Amino acid sequence: MATTGEKPGKGTYGCRNCGQSVTLDDHSDKMPPCPRCAHTEFN
């Protein structure tokens, strides 16, 4: 599980609340809050 503010690495993560996908393109990118519902936990 990744949470907002962490740097989980490159990949696509799904919001645990609404399922919205968030893609990080670089290992230094920080996980943002979900753009759809502002939830902070991702799978």
Secondary structure by P-SEA (a helix, b strand, c coil): cccccccccbbbbbbcccbbbbbbccccccccccccccccccc
